[in-house]
């Protein structure tokens, strides 16, 4: 498991996986974002503070996104 943490801003998509038209513009911006990855797949996204408190993230290899 890998935790990428400390991203100044993390842009994520919201809504259904199949997007058309105006749905393509729905995005969410997470300040101080983090991504938890397992087996090459994103399993969780949120703020660094949120993900650091997830049980699986505590044992993950950490990659700092700052700088």
Secondary structure, DSSP 8 states (H G I E B T S, - for coil): -EEEEEEEEEEEE-S-SS--GGGGG-EEEEEEEEEEEETTEEEEEEEHHHHHTSGGGGGSEEEE---
